[in-house]
């Protein structure tokens, strides 16, 4: 494993209909897809950008049919079993105990103390993941935790992965938007839950070349534009918040032609 511990190394969409998801993200992101050999009628497809694997699209298993379509992140650890025990010790939950994926690695499915889900992962590959590569179109660029307790979440992930408070930005009545740093690199943020009666969750952003083209494609491909385009601070581009055609939340970040960099 060449990935730094605490690095997001894989993203996965659990969905009711992988065909619809593949069509949508293929159009918006330009991803190519490859179906993986599967057992027990499992449908798993790997999405790549320029030959680099970025994410997986998985059909929801029978026991998860009631849950909404949702994206998850896999976080690199050196020892999945030890990290899973640490999750429990810090007040989180291990929903799926550590297990092996042949020729891929070892993983566990966990929840933080507020209920947001994430994976632990140690890969068998000697190549570092490029799934999370900010500013590179086709790759993931932001990891946003929407939670009911920012302080508790920062404490949990800080102790588990070494993530640090990277400063904050006021969002007025919505509170502070607290940035997450990992070994000096900003990887995302933590914000208070704006919706009542909603379970905490991780929200992600994918980098696109032009935000207005992405917005148009999202709507043409059956997605829902919820917010944006919104200009980001420090010439970081523009952001839109969307639901894909099956309701999974996804953000997209990109520039407008002629602005910042093409």
CORJOJO-V206371 format. One line per field, one symbol per residue. ss: DSSP state (H for helix, E for strand, L for the rest). phi: phi as a letter, one per 40 degrees, with the letter a starting at -180 (. if undefined). burial: # if it has 16 or more other C-alpha atoms within 10 Angstrom, else .. A space follows every 10 residues. Layout:
ss = ???
phi = ???
burial = ???
//
This chain:
ss = LLLLLLLEEE EEEEELLHHH HHHHHHHHHL LEEEELLLLL LLLEEEEEEL LEEEEEEEEL LHHHLLLLLE EEEEEELLLH HHHHHHHHHL LLEEEEEEEE ELLLEEEEEE ELLLLLEEEE EEELLLLLLL LELLLLLLLE EEEEEEELLH HHHHHHHHHH HLLEEEEEEE LHHHLEEEEE EELLEEEEEE EELLLLLLLL EEEEEEEEEE HHHHHHHHHH LLLEEEEEEE ELLLLLLEEE EEELLLLLEE EEEEELLLLL LL
phi = .bcccgccba babcbcbccc ccccccccbg cbbbccdbbf gcbbbccbbf gccbabbbcc cdcbccccda cbbbbcbcbc ccccccdccc gcbbcbcdab bdgbibaabb bccchccabb abcccccccb dcbdgbdgbc babbcbbcac cccccccccc bgcbcbhabc bgccgcbccb bbfgbcbiab bcccccfbcd acbbbbcbcb ccccdccdcc cgcbccahcb cccffchbbb bbbcdbgcca bbbabbdgbg bc
burial = #.######## ########.# ########## ###....... ..#######. ..######## ........## ########.# #.##.##..# .###...#.. .....##### ####.##### ###.....## ########## ########.# ..##.###.# #.####.... .....##### ##...##### ###......# ########## ##.##.###. #.###..##. ......#### ######.### ######.... ..
//
